[in-house]
């Protein structure tokens, strides 16, 4: 029988650090993100830019517990944190004056997770 948990060492370390940060700062958002990232590969989240653009406003901070894909357009700037970005998504976000960051970077900048929206 196949394993149903992540085997990527980078992902395992990220999930551990998210759970640790959730305990330390009493921020439920990091526990939720860790739960999404620890799903099997088949259930992992992928989000297109069109969906992010539809459900956000200018200047918001968004976390995607999975991969951001480049389908769609961005018409406002956002701070987006994700586990993985496609090259097309990264270029479109930067083109719209947005910012791409990793989830650990966002955790360091905002330990409480206030004003962060989960899209997935």
C-alpha positions in Angstrom: 0.0 0.0 0.0 1.3 3.5 -0.9 2.0 6.1 1.7 -0.6 8.8 2.0 1.5 11.5 3.6 4.1 13.8 2.1 7.6 12.4 1.5 9.1 15.7 0.3 11.6 16.7 3.1 11.1 20.4 2.4 7.3 20.0 2.7 7.6 18.0 5.9 9.9 20.6 7.5 7.5 23.4 6.5 4.5 21.6 8.0 6.4 21.1 11.3 7.4 24.7 11.4 3.8 25.8 10.7 2.5 23.7 13.6 5.2 25.0 15.9 4.4 28.6 15.0 0.7 28.0 15.5 1.4 26.7 19.1 3.9 29.5 19.9 1.8 32.5 18.6 -1.6 30.9 19.2 -2.5 31.6 15.5 -5.0 29.1 14.1 -4.3 30.1 10.5 -0.9 28.4 10.5 -2.5 25.1 11.8 -5.0 25.3 9.0 -2.3 25.9 6.4 -0.3 22.9 7.8 -3.4 20.7 7.5 -3.9 21.6 3.9 -0.2 21.0 3.1 -0.1 17.6 4.8 -2.8 16.2 2.5 -1.9 13.6 -0.1 -0.6 14.9 -3.5 -3.9 14.1 -5.1 -5.8 16.4 -2.7 -3.2 19.2 -2.6 -4.5 22.6 -3.6 -3.8 24.3 -6.9 -5.2 27.8 -7.6 -5.2 29.9 -10.8 -4.5 33.6 -10.7 -8.1 34.3 -12.0 -9.5 32.8 -8.8 -7.1 34.8 -6.6 -7.9 38.0 -8.6 -11.7 37.4 -8.2 -11.7 36.9 -4.4 -9.2 39.6 -3.3 -8.8 43.4 -3.3 -5.8 45.6 -3.9 -3.0 45.3 -1.2 -4.3 42.2 0.5 -2.1 39.4 1.7 -3.0 35.9 0.6 -1.6 32.5 1.4 -2.1 29.5 -0.9 -1.3 26.2 0.8 -0.2 24.6 -2.5 0.6 25.7 -6.0 -0.3 29.0 -7.8 -0.8 28.5 -11.5 -0.7 31.3 -14.2 -4.1 31.0 -15.8 -5.9 34.3 -15.8 -4.9 37.9 -15.3 -4.1 40.1 -12.3 -5.6 43.6 -12.3 -4.4 44.7 -8.8 -1.3 44.2 -6.7 -1.2 41.5 -4.0 1.2 39.9 -1.6 0.9 36.2 -2.3 2.6 33.4 -0.3 2.5 29.9 -1.5 4.5 26.6 -1.4 5.1 26.7 -5.2 4.6 29.2 -8.0 4.6 28.4 -11.7 6.9 30.6 -13.8 4.0 32.2 -15.6 2.2 33.0 -12.3 5.3 34.5 -10.8 5.8 36.8 -13.8 2.2 37.9 -13.9 2.2 38.7 -10.2 5.4 40.7 -10.4 4.1 42.5 -13.6 1.0 43.7 -11.7 3.3 45.2 -9.0 2.6 42.3 -6.6 4.9 40.3 -4.4 5.6 36.6 -4.4 6.9 35.1 -1.2 7.3 31.7 0.5 5.1 30.6 3.4 8.1 30.8 5.9 8.8 34.4 4.8 5.1 35.3 5.5 5.3 33.5 8.9 8.3 35.5 9.9 6.8 38.8 8.8 3.4 38.1 10.3 3.6 35.6 13.2 0.0 36.1 14.3 -1.3 35.7 10.7 -3.5 38.8 11.1 -5.2 40.1 7.9 -4.1 37.1 5.9 -6.6 35.4 3.7 -6.4 31.6 2.8 -7.4 30.9 -0.8 -7.7 27.3 -1.9 
